[in-house]
Amino acid sequence: MEVYSAEGMWWRPEASQHRVPGTLTSDEDGVQLVVYGPLRPSIPSKVGVNKIEESQWVATPVVHGRTRDGADITLLGVLAAC
């Protein structure tokens, strides 16, 4: 399998104005998307910042992306640790 790596901007279809930078890589071990911020826009809390005690897996059905060289990419069935 050929190794692929692309930097770009990534977003969920229902929050297309909220885009975060990240890097998509694929190799013999699979496909990985590392984003440098949350794919879900944060909602301010009335009591302050919510602290997550432990990591949890969140399923995101669709993630769209556009690489720096202009290629459009759609990822399906994304599992994210947050």
Secondary structure, DSSP 4 states (H G I P E B T S, - for coil): ---EEEEEEEE-GGGTT--EEEEEEEETTEEEEEESS-SSPP---TTSPPPP-S--EEEEEEEEEEETTS-EEEEEEEEEE-
